[in-house]
Amino acid sequence: MKKTIKIAFLLLLFMGLTSASLHKFYVSVNQLDYVPEKKAIEITSRIFIDDIDLALEKRFGKKIYLGTSKEVKDSKDLLRKYFQEKFAIKVNEQEKEIRFLEKEVEDNVLICYFTIKNIEKINSIEIKDNVLMELYDQQHIFHTHVLGKKQSLLLTSEKIRGQLNY
């Protein structure tokens, strides 16, 4: 009897562990820094290439092939347009223009660089991010460093908007 219980327990444990590893985790990691000398916010976003590639294909109706030799010439413009639709930031309750600067590939991760110019003072930052949420139960982690204060924010498909105060 003890042997049967032990085997059943090990079988259930094995099934639980293997099924958990089959579920993909959808997350982006973002760093937001205020640089007072430049009066600018600088943002670095890391997102899995296959996920963003699929989102761009769905949104624009063509394969983009990010990070490959087959990457389409207007990929940067398509990324810019996609992020403009899905990503917004308010500083002190005023919507700000987020400029998409550049992208680079590191292994299977797309790294995107953004900036927001002409920021004199920061009392609050509100972030709205629903990138990839049309495809997945996506999570976006924002680590911020503003005025010497480090804070983090987690956005999900249930909570696409969050605010940090300084």
N, C-alpha and C positions, 0 to 999 in steps of 0.2 A: 504494500500500500504506500509506504513512504517513497519507494522508488518511482511509482507511478506519479505521485504528486510532484516529486523532484523533476521528472521528465516533462510533465505538463508545465511546470513553472519555467523551466529552461526554454521550452518551445515557445511559450508566450513571450518571454523576455526577448528571445531571438526575433520573433515576428515584430514585436514593438520597436526594437532597435533598427531593424532593416527597413521597416516601412517609414520610419522617421527620416532616414537618410535619403529616401526617394523624393521627399518633398523639397522642392527648391526654395531657397530663401531669397526673397526679392527686396533688395535694399540698396540705397545709394548713401554715400557718406560725403558730406559737404562741410567745407571750412569757410567761415565768413569772418573776415578781419577788417576792422576799421583802422585806416592808416591816416592819422591826423595831419601829418606833414603833407600828404597828397590831397587831403580833404576828400578821401575816397573810401569806398568799401570794396574790398577785393574778395571774390568768391571762387573757390575751387570745388568742383563737383566731380565725384568718381562714381561711375555707373557702368554696369556690365554691358559690353558691346552687343552681345546677342540680343539683349532685351531692348536696348534703344534702337537697334537696327530693325527689329520686328515692329516697333512702334512707328518708326518712320515709314516703313513699307506700308503699314496699314493706313497711316495718315495721308501719304502722298501717292500711293498706288504703284510704287516701283521699288525694286531692290536697291539698297544704297551701298552695301558691302563695305561698311566702315572698317578701316584698319587693314584692308587687303589691297592687292594690286588692281582689283576690279572696282575700287571705290569710285562712285560717280563724281564728276567734276564739281557739281553744285551741292555737295554734301554739307559743306559749312553753311551755306545759305538755308538749306532745309533744316539743319539743326537749329539755326538762329530762329527761324520761323516757328518751329515746334516749341522751343523754349519760351518764345514770346507768348504763345497761347497757353502754356501750362505753368509758368513760373513767374511770380510777381512779388515785389517787396515794397512795403510802405515804410518810410522813415518819418517819425513824428507825425504819423497818421496821413502822410502825403505819399501817393503813388510815385515811385521813382523809375526812371528808365534804366533797365539793366542792359548793358552792352555786352554782347557775346564777343570775346576777343579771339580765342584760339582753342584748338583741341589737339590732343596728342593721345597716342595709344601706348599703354603699358600692359603687356601680357594680354589678358582678356578684358581689360578695363579701359573705358574711354574717360579721359580726363578733360574737363571743359573749364575754361577760365572766363570769368565775368568781372565787370567792374560797374560801380555806380559812382558817378562824379559829383562834385560840388556839394559835399555834405559838410556843413559847418559844425553842426552840433547834433548829438544823438540823445534823445530821451527814451525812444522806443523804436523797436523794429518789429514789423509784422511780416511774416513770410507765408506765402501761399504756394504750395507745390503739389501739383497733381500729375507730374511727369510719370508716365507708364501706368497710371491708375486705370486707364481704359483697358489694360491687358491683364493686370495682376493685382493681388493684394499687396501693394508696394509699400515700403516704409522708407522714409527719408530722415536721416539723422543729420542735424546741423550742429556743429561745434562752432561757437562764436567767441571772438576775443575783441571786446569793445571797451575802450577807456580803462584798460587794465583789468577788466572783469571777464572771466570765462564762464560761459553758460552753454547749455545744450538744449536742444529742442527735438522732439520726435514727432514727425507728421506721418499719418497713416491714411488709408482710404476712408476711415471714419472721421478723421480730423485732418483736413488738408490745409488748415490755417492755424498759425500759432503766433503768439506775441511774446517778446522779451522786453523788459523795462530796465533802464539804466539810471 
